[in-house]
Protein backbone atom coordinates (compact mmCIF):
# COMPACT_ATOMS: atom_id res chain seq x y z
CA UNK A 1 0.00 0.00 0.00
CA UNK A 2 1.44 3.36 -0.95
CA UNK A 3 1.58 6.24 1.51
CA UNK A 4 -1.15 8.17 -0.32
CA UNK A 5 -3.50 5.22 -0.19
CA UNK A 6 -2.71 4.71 3.48
CA UNK A 7 -3.48 8.35 4.18
CA UNK A 8 -6.84 8.00 2.42
CA UNK A 9 -7.62 4.94 4.55
CA UNK A 10 -6.51 6.78 7.68
CA UNK A 11 -8.76 9.77 7.05
CA UNK A 12 -11.63 7.60 5.87
CA UNK A 13 -11.45 5.68 9.13
CA UNK A 14 -12.88 8.77 10.82
CA UNK A 15 -16.23 7.56 9.48
CA UNK A 16 -17.41 4.56 11.55
CA UNK A 17 -16.92 1.41 9.49
CA UNK A 18 -16.61 -2.27 10.24
CA UNK A 19 -13.20 -3.80 10.76
CA UNK A 20 -11.50 -5.14 7.68
CA UNK A 21 -8.17 -6.62 6.69
CA UNK A 22 -6.37 -6.42 3.36
CA UNK A 23 -3.84 -9.05 4.34
CA UNK A 24 -1.20 -6.49 5.35
CA UNK A 25 -2.65 -3.78 7.54
CA UNK A 26 -5.52 -4.31 9.92
CA UNK A 27 -7.71 -1.22 9.97
CA UNK A 28 -10.21 -0.69 12.75
CA UNK A 29 -11.30 2.06 15.12
CA UNK A 30 -8.83 2.24 18.00
CA UNK A 31 -10.60 3.02 21.28
CA UNK A 32 -8.98 4.67 24.25
CA UNK A 33 -7.22 1.82 26.11
CA UNK A 34 -8.83 2.85 29.41
CA UNK A 35 -12.36 3.25 30.75
CA UNK A 36 -14.14 6.52 29.87
CA UNK A 37 -12.99 8.15 33.11
CA UNK A 38 -9.50 8.36 31.61
CA UNK A 39 -10.63 10.25 28.53
CA UNK A 40 -9.69 13.91 28.52
CA UNK A 41 -12.35 16.53 27.98
CA UNK A 42 -11.88 18.52 24.75
CA UNK A 43 -9.51 21.46 25.09
CA UNK A 44 -8.64 24.33 22.84
CA UNK A 45 -5.14 23.87 21.49
CA UNK A 46 -3.08 27.06 21.61
CA UNK A 47 -1.24 28.28 18.55
CA UNK A 48 2.18 26.71 18.16
CA UNK A 49 5.26 28.35 16.68
CA UNK A 50 8.23 26.46 15.34
CA UNK A 51 11.33 27.23 17.41
CA UNK A 52 13.85 29.38 15.48
CA UNK A 53 16.53 26.68 15.42
CA UNK A 54 14.25 24.34 13.48
CA UNK A 55 12.71 26.79 11.00
CA UNK A 56 13.87 26.35 7.44
CA UNK A 57 14.37 30.05 6.81
CA UNK A 58 14.05 33.45 8.41
CA UNK A 59 10.48 34.00 7.30
CA UNK A 60 7.77 34.78 9.81
CA UNK A 61 6.93 31.67 11.86
CA UNK A 62 3.98 29.60 10.70
CA UNK A 63 1.21 29.01 13.20
CA UNK A 64 -0.65 25.80 13.91
CA UNK A 65 -4.38 26.33 13.83
CA UNK A 66 -6.17 25.70 17.15
CA UNK A 67 -8.41 23.29 15.24
CA UNK A 68 -6.99 20.57 13.05
CA UNK A 69 -7.42 21.07 9.32
CA UNK A 70 -8.49 17.46 8.95
CA UNK A 71 -10.22 14.93 11.23
CA UNK A 72 -7.81 12.86 13.34
CA UNK A 73 -9.33 9.57 12.24
CA UNK A 74 -8.20 6.29 13.76
CA UNK A 75 -4.56 5.17 13.75
CA UNK A 76 -3.62 2.03 11.86
CA UNK A 77 -1.90 -0.70 13.87
CA UNK A 78 1.25 -2.30 12.49
CA UNK A 79 1.38 -5.94 13.44
CA UNK A 80 4.50 -7.27 11.73
CA UNK A 81 7.51 -6.24 9.66
CA UNK A 82 5.59 -6.39 6.38
CA UNK A 83 3.25 -3.71 7.71
CA UNK A 84 6.23 -1.42 8.26
CA UNK A 85 7.35 -2.09 4.69
CA UNK A 86 4.10 -0.54 3.49
CA UNK A 87 5.20 2.77 5.03
CA UNK A 88 8.69 2.87 3.55
CA UNK A 89 9.20 5.61 0.97
CA UNK A 90 12.46 5.87 -1.02
CA UNK A 91 14.13 3.46 1.39
CA UNK A 92 13.22 5.39 4.54
CA UNK A 93 10.64 5.09 7.32
CA UNK A 94 9.35 8.09 9.30
CA UNK A 95 9.53 7.75 13.09
CA UNK A 96 7.83 10.04 15.58
CA UNK A 97 9.56 11.05 18.85
CA UNK A 98 7.72 12.16 21.96
CA UNK A 99 10.08 11.45 24.89
CA UNK A 100 13.83 10.93 24.71
CA UNK A 101 13.60 11.22 20.91
CA UNK A 102 12.65 14.87 21.31
CA UNK A 103 16.42 15.23 21.60
CA UNK A 104 18.21 15.10 18.26
CA UNK A 105 21.40 14.06 20.04
CA UNK A 106 19.59 11.21 21.77
CA UNK A 107 17.85 10.20 18.55
CA UNK A 108 21.18 10.06 16.73
CA UNK A 109 22.66 7.89 19.47
CA UNK A 110 19.99 5.34 18.57
CA UNK A 111 19.71 6.05 14.83
CA UNK A 112 23.11 7.42 13.72
CA UNK A 113 22.01 7.78 10.08
CA UNK A 114 18.66 9.48 10.67
CA UNK A 115 17.78 12.44 8.46
CA UNK A 116 15.35 15.36 8.31
CA UNK A 117 14.89 15.84 12.07
CA UNK A 118 12.02 18.32 12.56
CA UNK A 119 9.17 19.40 14.82
CA UNK A 120 5.52 18.50 14.23
CA UNK A 121 2.15 18.34 15.96
CA UNK A 122 0.20 15.16 16.70
CA UNK A 123 -3.45 15.50 17.66
CA UNK A 124 -5.66 13.10 19.58
CA UNK A 125 -2.91 11.68 21.84
CA UNK A 126 -1.39 12.33 25.27
CA UNK A 127 1.87 11.21 26.87
CA UNK A 128 1.71 8.97 29.95
CA UNK A 129 4.40 7.49 32.21
CA UNK A 130 2.59 4.18 32.56
CA UNK A 131 4.89 1.25 31.85
CA UNK A 132 7.92 -0.34 33.47
CA UNK A 133 11.06 -0.10 31.34
CA UNK A 134 13.64 -2.89 31.78
CA UNK A 135 16.36 -0.71 30.24
CA UNK A 136 16.24 1.48 33.36
CA UNK A 137 16.98 -1.57 35.53
CA UNK A 138 19.78 -2.59 33.16
CA UNK A 139 21.33 0.88 33.39
CA UNK A 140 20.88 1.11 37.14
CA UNK A 141 18.61 4.17 37.18
CA UNK A 142 15.31 2.50 38.19
CA UNK A 143 14.27 2.79 41.83
CA UNK A 144 12.01 -0.14 42.63
CA UNK A 145 11.51 0.92 46.26
CA UNK A 146 9.97 4.26 45.30
CA UNK A 147 8.28 2.87 42.15
CA UNK A 148 10.22 5.40 40.03
CA UNK A 149 10.60 2.96 37.17
CA UNK A 150 8.38 4.24 34.40
CA UNK A 151 9.09 5.26 30.83
CA UNK A 152 6.82 7.10 28.38
CA UNK A 153 4.24 5.98 25.87
CA UNK A 154 1.35 7.73 24.19
CA UNK A 155 -2.32 6.81 24.09
CA UNK A 156 -5.38 8.15 22.28
CA UNK A 157 -7.07 10.99 24.12
CA UNK A 158 -9.81 13.09 22.61
CA UNK A 159 -9.00 16.80 22.44
CA UNK A 160 -5.32 16.44 23.37
CA UNK A 161 -2.34 17.36 21.18
CA UNK A 162 1.41 16.90 21.40
CA UNK A 163 4.41 18.71 20.00
CA UNK A 164 6.65 15.93 18.72
CA UNK A 165 9.64 15.32 16.48
CA UNK A 166 9.70 13.39 13.23
CA UNK A 167 12.68 11.99 11.35
CA UNK A 168 13.49 9.29 8.83
CA UNK A 169 15.48 6.10 9.38
CA UNK A 170 16.79 3.64 6.81
CA UNK A 171 14.68 0.59 5.97
CA UNK A 172 17.56 -1.59 7.19
CA UNK A 173 17.16 -0.18 10.71
CA UNK A 174 13.48 -1.14 11.01
CA UNK A 175 13.93 -4.73 12.36
CA UNK A 176 16.18 -3.48 15.18
CA UNK A 177 13.70 -0.69 15.91
CA UNK A 178 10.84 -3.20 16.19
CA UNK A 179 12.85 -5.46 18.48
CA UNK A 180 14.09 -2.64 20.69
CA UNK A 181 10.59 -1.22 21.22
CA UNK A 182 8.76 -4.53 21.41
CA UNK A 183 6.68 -3.65 24.48
CA UNK A 184 4.77 -1.01 22.49
CA UNK A 185 1.83 -0.99 20.11
CA UNK A 186 3.07 0.38 16.78
CA UNK A 187 0.71 2.82 15.10
CA UNK A 188 0.86 4.63 11.77
CA UNK A 189 -0.25 8.23 12.25
CA UNK A 190 -0.27 11.43 10.21
CA UNK A 191 1.14 14.35 12.20
CA UNK A 192 0.86 17.94 11.03
CA UNK A 193 3.58 20.36 10.09
CA UNK A 194 3.91 23.52 12.12
CA UNK A 195 1.78 25.19 9.46
CA UNK A 196 -1.11 22.86 10.24
CA UNK A 197 -0.83 20.89 7.00
CA UNK A 198 -0.96 17.07 7.49
CA UNK A 199 2.11 15.14 6.42
CA UNK A 200 1.83 13.32 3.10
CA UNK A 201 3.58 10.25 4.52
CA UNK A 202 2.68 8.41 7.74
CA UNK A 203 5.02 8.14 10.72
CA UNK A 204 5.32 5.31 13.25
CA UNK A 205 4.66 6.04 16.91
CA UNK A 206 5.11 3.76 19.93
CA UNK A 207 1.81 3.65 21.82
CA UNK A 208 0.45 1.92 24.89
CA UNK A 209 0.13 -1.86 24.61
CA UNK A 210 -1.31 -4.28 27.16
CA UNK A 211 0.17 -7.09 29.23
CA UNK A 212 -2.16 -9.66 27.72
CA UNK A 213 -1.31 -8.69 24.14
CA UNK A 214 2.38 -8.43 24.87
CA UNK A 215 2.54 -11.95 26.30
CA UNK A 216 0.29 -13.49 23.65
CA UNK A 217 1.69 -11.73 20.59
CA UNK A 218 5.22 -10.52 21.31
CA UNK A 219 6.17 -13.45 23.56
CA UNK A 220 4.03 -15.96 21.63
CA UNK A 221 2.71 -17.19 24.98
CA UNK A 222 6.21 -18.31 25.97
CA UNK A 223 7.20 -17.63 29.59
CA UNK A 224 10.89 -17.98 28.77
CA UNK A 225 10.67 -15.13 26.26
CA UNK A 226 8.87 -12.98 28.81
CA UNK A 227 11.54 -13.79 31.40
CA UNK A 228 14.32 -12.78 29.02
CA UNK A 229 12.74 -9.35 28.48
CA UNK A 230 11.15 -8.64 31.86
CA UNK A 231 11.06 -11.48 34.38
CA UNK A 232 14.80 -11.41 35.05
CA UNK A 233 14.34 -7.89 36.42
CA UNK A 234 11.56 -9.09 38.72
CA UNK A 235 8.99 -7.36 36.52
CA UNK A 236 5.73 -9.29 36.32
CA UNK A 237 3.39 -6.55 35.10
CA UNK A 238 4.42 -4.00 32.46
CA UNK A 239 1.54 -1.58 32.05
CA UNK A 240 0.52 -0.06 35.40
CA UNK A 241 -1.25 2.91 36.93
CA UNK A 242 0.65 2.91 40.24
CA UNK A 243 4.19 3.79 39.15
CA UNK A 244 6.18 6.99 38.81
CA UNK A 245 8.60 8.30 36.16
CA UNK A 246 12.21 7.21 36.30
CA UNK A 247 13.83 10.39 37.63
CA UNK A 248 16.84 10.59 35.31
CA UNK A 249 14.73 9.78 32.27
CA UNK A 250 12.05 12.36 33.13
CA UNK A 251 14.70 15.05 33.56
CA UNK A 252 16.16 14.11 30.17
CA UNK A 253 12.77 14.35 28.43
CA UNK A 254 11.98 17.73 30.01
CA UNK A 255 15.36 19.13 28.95
CA UNK A 256 14.95 17.74 25.44
CA UNK A 257 11.56 19.43 25.12
CA UNK A 258 13.00 22.68 26.46
CA UNK A 259 15.82 22.57 23.92
CA UNK A 260 13.22 22.46 21.13
CA UNK A 261 11.75 25.77 22.25
CA UNK A 262 9.27 27.30 24.65
CA UNK A 263 6.17 25.89 22.95
CA UNK A 264 7.48 22.31 23.02
CA UNK A 265 8.56 22.74 26.65
CA UNK A 266 5.18 24.06 27.81
CA UNK A 267 3.40 21.37 25.84
CA UNK A 268 5.45 18.64 27.51
CA UNK A 269 4.74 19.97 30.99
CA UNK A 270 0.99 20.28 30.45
CA UNK A 271 0.20 17.37 28.11
CA UNK A 272 2.26 14.65 29.80
CA UNK A 273 0.88 12.74 32.79
CA UNK A 274 2.12 10.33 35.40
CA UNK A 275 0.31 7.00 35.51
CA UNK A 276 -2.74 8.29 37.39
CA UNK A 277 -3.59 10.33 34.25
CA UNK A 278 -4.60 13.24 36.44
CA UNK A 279 -1.27 14.72 37.50
CA UNK A 280 0.57 16.63 34.79
CA UNK A 281 4.35 16.71 34.76
CA UNK A 282 4.22 20.41 35.60
CA UNK A 283 2.28 19.61 38.78
CA UNK A 284 4.40 16.57 39.56
CA UNK A 285 7.66 18.50 39.36
CA UNK A 286 6.27 21.16 41.71
CA UNK A 287 5.10 18.59 44.28
CA UNK A 288 6.33 15.07 44.97
CA UNK A 289 8.75 15.19 42.03
CA UNK A 290 10.47 18.38 43.15
CA UNK A 291 14.24 18.24 42.94
CA UNK A 292 14.34 15.98 39.88
CA UNK A 293 15.52 18.73 37.55
CA UNK A 294 18.48 19.49 39.84
CA UNK A 295 19.78 15.91 39.78
CA UNK A 296 22.59 14.90 37.44
CA UNK A 297 22.68 11.51 35.69
CA UNK A 298 25.54 9.12 36.41
CA UNK A 299 28.73 10.00 34.55
CA UNK A 300 28.33 7.00 32.24
CA UNK A 301 24.89 8.23 31.16
CA UNK A 302 25.52 11.98 31.18
CA UNK A 303 25.67 12.25 27.39
CA UNK A 304 22.69 10.01 26.67
CA UNK A 305 20.48 11.53 29.35
CA UNK A 306 21.67 15.10 29.15
CA UNK A 307 18.72 16.47 27.19
C-alpha positions in Angstrom: 0.0 0.0 0.0 1.4 3.4 -1.0 1.6 6.2 1.5 -1.1 8.2 -0.3 -3.5 5.2 -0.2 -2.7 4.7 3.5 -3.5 8.4 4.2 -6.8 8.0 2.4 -7.6 4.9 4.5 -6.5 6.8 7.7 -8.8 9.8 7.1 -11.6 7.6 5.9 -11.4 5.7 9.1 -12.9 8.8 10.8 -16.2 7.6 9.5 -17.4 4.6 11.6 -16.9 1.4 9.5 -16.6 -2.3 10.2 -13.2 -3.8 10.8 -11.5 -5.1 7.7 -8.2 -6.6 6.7 -6.4 -6.4 3.4 -3.8 -9.0 4.3 -1.2 -6.5 5.3 -2.6 -3.8 7.5 -5.5 -4.3 9.9 -7.7 -1.2 10.0 -10.2 -0.7 12.8 -11.3 2.1 15.1 -8.8 2.2 18.0 -10.6 3.0 21.3 -9.0 4.7 24.3 -7.2 1.8 26.1 -8.8 2.9 29.4 -12.4 3.2 30.7 -14.1 6.5 29.9 -13.0 8.2 33.1 -9.5 8.4 31.6 -10.6 10.3 28.5 -9.7 13.9 28.5 -12.3 16.5 28.0 -11.9 18.5 24.8 -9.5 21.5 25.1 -8.6 24.3 22.8 -5.1 23.9 21.5 -3.1 27.1 21.6 -1.2 28.3 18.5 2.2 26.7 18.2 5.3 28.4 16.7 8.2 26.5 15.3 11.3 27.2 17.4 13.9 29.4 15.5 16.5 26.7 15.4 14.2 24.3 13.5 12.7 26.8 11.0 13.9 26.3 7.4 14.4 30.1 6.8 14.0 33.5 8.4 10.5 34.0 7.3 7.8 34.8 9.8 6.9 31.7 11.9 4.0 29.6 10.7 1.2 29.0 13.2 -0.7 25.8 13.9 -4.4 26.3 13.8 -6.2 25.7 17.1 -8.4 23.3 15.2 -7.0 20.6 13.1 -7.4 21.1 9.3 -8.5 17.5 8.9 -10.2 14.9 11.2 -7.8 12.9 13.3 -9.3 9.6 12.2 -8.2 6.3 13.8 -4.6 5.2 13.8 -3.6 2.0 11.9 -1.9 -0.7 13.9 1.2 -2.3 12.5 1.4 -5.9 13.4 4.5 -7.3 11.7 7.5 -6.2 9.7 5.6 -6.4 6.4 3.2 -3.7 7.7 6.2 -1.4 8.3 7.3 -2.1 4.7 4.1 -0.5 3.5 5.2 2.8 5.0 8.7 2.9 3.6 9.2 5.6 1.0 12.5 5.9 -1.0 14.1 3.5 1.4 13.2 5.4 4.5 10.6 5.1 7.3 9.4 8.1 9.3 9.5 7.7 13.1 7.8 10.0 15.6 9.6 11.0 18.8 7.7 12.2 22.0 10.1 11.5 24.9 13.8 10.9 24.7 13.6 11.2 20.9 12.7 14.9 21.3 16.4 15.2 21.6 18.2 15.1 18.3 21.4 14.1 20.0 19.6 11.2 21.8 17.8 10.2 18.6 21.2 10.1 16.7 22.7 7.9 19.5 20.0 5.3 18.6 19.7 6.0 14.8 23.1 7.4 13.7 22.0 7.8 10.1 18.7 9.5 10.7 17.8 12.4 8.5 15.3 15.4 8.3 14.9 15.8 12.1 12.0 18.3 12.6 9.2 19.4 14.8 5.5 18.5 14.2 2.2 18.3 16.0 0.2 15.2 16.7 -3.5 15.5 17.7 -5.7 13.1 19.6 -2.9 11.7 21.8 -1.4 12.3 25.3 1.9 11.2 26.9 1.7 9.0 30.0 4.4 7.5 32.2 2.6 4.2 32.6 4.9 1.3 31.9 7.9 -0.3 33.5 11.1 -0.1 31.3 13.6 -2.9 31.8 16.4 -0.7 30.2 16.2 1.5 33.4 17.0 -1.6 35.5 19.8 -2.6 33.2 21.3 0.9 33.4 20.9 1.1 37.1 18.6 4.2 37.2 15.3 2.5 38.2 14.3 2.8 41.8 12.0 -0.1 42.6 11.5 0.9 46.3 10.0 4.3 45.3 8.3 2.9 42.1 10.2 5.4 40.0 10.6 3.0 37.2 8.4 4.2 34.4 9.1 5.3 30.8 6.8 7.1 28.4 4.2 6.0 25.9 1.4 7.7 24.2 -2.3 6.8 24.1 -5.4 8.1 22.3 -7.1 11.0 24.1 -9.8 13.1 22.6 -9.0 16.8 22.4 -5.3 16.4 23.4 -2.3 17.4 21.2 1.4 16.9 21.4 4.4 18.7 20.0 6.7 15.9 18.7 9.6 15.3 16.5 9.7 13.4 13.2 12.7 12.0 11.4 13.5 9.3 8.8 15.5 6.1 9.4 16.8 3.6 6.8 14.7 0.6 6.0 17.6 -1.6 7.2 17.2 -0.2 10.7 13.5 -1.1 11.0 13.9 -4.7 12.4 16.2 -3.5 15.2 13.7 -0.7 15.9 10.8 -3.2 16.2 12.8 -5.5 18.5 14.1 -2.6 20.7 10.6 -1.2 21.2 8.8 -4.5 21.4 6.7 -3.7 24.5 4.8 -1.0 22.5 1.8 -1.0 20.1 3.1 0.4 16.8 0.7 2.8 15.1 0.9 4.6 11.8 -0.2 8.2 12.3 -0.3 11.4 10.2 1.1 14.4 12.2 0.9 17.9 11.0 3.6 20.4 10.1 3.9 23.5 12.1 1.8 25.2 9.5 -1.1 22.9 10.2 -0.8 20.9 7.0 -1.0 17.1 7.5 2.1 15.1 6.4 1.8 13.3 3.1 3.6 10.2 4.5 2.7 8.4 7.7 5.0 8.1 10.7 5.3 5.3 13.2 4.7 6.0 16.9 5.1 3.8 19.9 1.8 3.6 21.8 0.4 1.9 24.9 0.1 -1.9 24.6 -1.3 -4.3 27.2 0.2 -7.1 29.2 -2.2 -9.7 27.7 -1.3 -8.7 24.1 2.4 -8.4 24.9 2.5 -11.9 26.3 0.3 -13.5 23.7 1.7 -11.7 20.6 5.2 -10.5 21.3 6.2 -13.5 23.6 4.0 -16.0 21.6 2.7 -17.2 25.0 6.2 -18.3 26.0 7.2 -17.6 29.6 10.9 -18.0 28.8 10.7 -15.1 26.3 8.9 -13.0 28.8 11.5 -13.8 31.4 14.3 -12.8 29.0 12.7 -9.4 28.5 11.1 -8.6 31.9 11.1 -11.5 34.4 14.8 -11.4 35.0 14.3 -7.9 36.4 11.6 -9.1 38.7 9.0 -7.4 36.5 5.7 -9.3 36.3 3.4 -6.6 35.1 4.4 -4.0 32.5 1.5 -1.6 32.0 0.5 -0.1 35.4 -1.2 2.9 36.9 0.6 2.9 40.2 4.2 3.8 39.1 6.2 7.0 38.8 8.6 8.3 36.2 12.2 7.2 36.3 13.8 10.4 37.6 16.8 10.6 35.3 14.7 9.8 32.3 12.1 12.4 33.1 14.7 15.1 33.6 16.2 14.1 30.2 12.8 14.4 28.4 12.0 17.7 30.0 15.4 19.1 28.9 14.9 17.7 25.4 11.6 19.4 25.1 13.0 22.7 26.5 15.8 22.6 23.9 13.2 22.5 21.1 11.8 25.8 22.2 9.3 27.3 24.7 6.2 25.9 23.0 7.5 22.3 23.0 8.6 22.7 26.6 5.2 24.1 27.8 3.4 21.4 25.8 5.4 18.6 27.5 4.7 20.0 31.0 1.0 20.3 30.5 0.2 17.4 28.1 2.3 14.7 29.8 0.9 12.7 32.8 2.1 10.3 35.4 0.3 7.0 35.5 -2.7 8.3 37.4 -3.6 10.3 34.2 -4.6 13.2 36.4 -1.3 14.7 37.5 0.6 16.6 34.8 4.4 16.7 34.8 4.2 20.4 35.6 2.3 19.6 38.8 4.4 16.6 39.6 7.7 18.5 39.4 6.3 21.2 41.7 5.1 18.6 44.3 6.3 15.1 45.0 8.8 15.2 42.0 10.5 18.4 43.1 14.2 18.2 42.9 14.3 16.0 39.9 15.5 18.7 37.6 18.5 19.5 39.8 19.8 15.9 39.8 22.6 14.9 37.4 22.7 11.5 35.7 25.5 9.1 36.4 28.7 10.0 34.5 28.3 7.0 32.2 24.9 8.2 31.2 25.5 12.0 31.2 25.7 12.3 27.4 22.7 10.0 26.7 20.5 11.5 29.4 21.7 15.1 29.2 18.7 16.5 27.2 
